Amino acid sequence: MTIGHKKQIEILNNFLKKGYIPHAFLFLGPSNIGKTTVAKFFAKKILCLQNKNNSCNCLSCESFQRSLHPDFFIIDAETEIKIRDIKEIESFLSTKPYISKNKVVILANADLMNFFAQNAFLKTLEEPPQNSTIILTASDINKFLPTVLSRLLKIKFYLVDDNDIKKSLDLKNLSKEDVNFVFKMAGGRPGKIIELIENKEKLLKFKRLAKEILNLKNRSLAQRFSYTAGLIKEMDINNTNKNQLFELLEIWIRIIRYNLVLDFVKDKSLNKKELSALFAMEKVYRLLKMSNLNIKIAFNYLMLNI
Ligand SMILES: [Zn+2]
């Protein structure tokens, strides 16, 4: 099921209608908004042997639905993509399709490709095997070599409207308060919402962390420092495993931003303290993404600014 992205899907459907499908796409946009879901939807249609309808049950569509399609290959990376991953793609593409007329590869989070992987991948892009389509998804265009970028057809994806998400998801089992919270945290990213409604434990954790950061404002500096020291330990946050760290910072940024807007609507003026807290958070987030800034120092700096 795809949520939102009507324009992008229309562009892709037009390629199918014309019967001309470019060799390599780059789906570009924020994470968790459904780029890979749309890529799979497109892959299924490229491979389809009959009418390319959503309800088609040809051999290809059936195989795809069961994740058993021999002409489809996906790498959904969470960590660095290396040369050996690219070699796997090359070897997959080196044989003829078994049941469909084409072969399709999805390389999700392709901005995780290291320099060597990109250079290896360039060869595949320069001489793409016939009847093959490669779909890359990424959130950061700056991570690509210009030579790689120039060979990709770029399609931009944007955050999805909350109403479109609400129409598509079953939220009956969630309290009104939880629905509000989940949408607040997701900010137009259906993937994030699905993650939170399917994982009650995670939802509870997110709610607790959001509440705690707001309460910290009224605590002494010593209490704030000891709180973040505890969090670093509890969440096992360190420089080699930053996923938890960015998840935490995103919760903080979203809840503070939401409160800032709420207060602005109420008081018709910007709360300077909240604004500077938000700036500090966003700054630290960027710095931690780009460098090996000491996490404890970063957190202490934030605690001085909330
Ligand atoms: Zn089909």
Residues whose N, C-alpha, C, O or C-beta is under 5 A from the ligand:
A	BS01	ZN	C48 L49 Q50 K52 C56 N57 C58 C61
